[in-house]
Amino acid sequence: MHRTRIRVVEDALDANNTIARANRADFDRARVTVVNLMSAPGAGKTAILERVIGELQGVSVGVLEGDVQGSLDAERLAGLHVPVTQLNTDPGFGGECHLDANMVRSALDSLPLSEIDLLVIENVGNLVCPAEFSVGEDARVMVSSVTEGEDKPLKYPLMFRTAQLVLINKVDLLPHLEFDLEHFLYNLDQVNPGVDRILLSARSGEGTGALCDWLTRLATPAGGGVREEVAM
Amino acid sequence: MHRTRIRVVEDALDANNTIARANRADFDRARVTVVNLMSAPGAGKTAILERVIGELQGVSVGVLEGDVQGSLDAERLAGLHVPVTQLNTDPGFGGECHLDANMVRSALDSLPLSEIDLLVIENVGNLVCPAEFSVGEDARVMVSSVTEGEDKPLKYPLMFRTAQLVLINKVDLLPHLEFDLEHFLYNLDQVNPGVDRILLSARSGEGTGALCDWLTRLATPAGGGVREEVAM
């Protein structure tokens, strides 16, 4: 009865981690590599998936779409002929702003794990809370759009610090922006030195080959080295 | 002891609303109009303030800067010679993804309420949770950047539904995007029919005059009609 508020938060995260480990064990048993894909709203997560899923060779992909409400992104991906499962976070309230391990667990039975090699979990668009909740993923990939400014790694450090790969999207717009790429990369290295990064344009296709290579390495046994980097 | 999880959430919101009403009473006593400014990360809240605060005539402005960590935005506003108070949400954990009424209340003593007519509370960049927590504001203003896509009102409906003004920012980039403005406005009217909206570019200055007019009307007694629209 003497617990402080912080203690309660830690308990909630502890429970989350317990469930995340159970998810991870199930994914490992099914030999499915799991990517937790995160970004701010409108940074281009779905556009990147639309572009990359068709290009991936020899890796069967499934997608778990996390949204507060609706299934717009799942509908966008429907034409790619890969299994897509929708997960909505709104319980009649405003909606949870992130996925947690238990939400992902509730979707496990709907996921065709035996048919896929790589599961991409597209998280709710948010740079804060999704970073706090492991869902049992092997790697975290985050998207930062150049339209969002150079300061984002410093303003949302946990998100950038816990990513194994940072996708710098919408680089086709660089000629029309005052975005200082060197400054962004400097800020990124301040919070996550040397983290893998790919310059990308979901519109022009720049960088999608490099992303396919990265995902293929992750999803094949020899590329399993990244798996231990996600703390749970 | 038989409360469900949802019940706890409602209690938390109820406590928040109690404190928000106390904040509102204090703001009213000091004759300060309060705007809760919200958006996704990188949509341009601070850039808009940088542009507009200097243009406002006859309205003394103060700013309360909400961030997970750091004071980058407060530093950007320092050159405008208006009082700026920094409020950080990180308690050593990942950081809260929104401001709530109690956080704002904790800053009341640092705010020079007797010197200002309008307090702008720049919320944490997030399209979900900030919409759930009243902080005692008179009006909610949200920023949606055209780089974020047309679907955002449908994906984050509570945020768009509870705004009294939607700023559609970065319109200078429209020639370089495939953004369909009519489609965005259609989606906006689906969730918040007829809500005030201003096309804006913090970079070019387009629309900042209209925003100044809107804020001036809000902050002067004759414009107080909007005040009752924020549910608490």
Interface residues (C-beta under 8 A of the other chain):
Chain A: I6 V9 A40 P41 G42 D67 V68 Q69 G70 L72 P91 G92 F93 G94 G95 E96 C97 V124 G125 N126 L127 V128 C129 A131 E132 S145 T147 E148 G149 D151 K152 L154 K155 Y156 P157 L158 K170 L173 H176 L177 E178 R203
Chain B: I6 V9 A40 P41 G42 D67 V68 Q69 G70 L72 P91 G92 F93 G94 G95 E96 C97 V124 G125 N126 L127 V128 C129 A131 E132 S145 T147 E148 G149 D151 K152 L154 K155 Y156 P157 L158 K170 L173 H176 L177 E178 R203
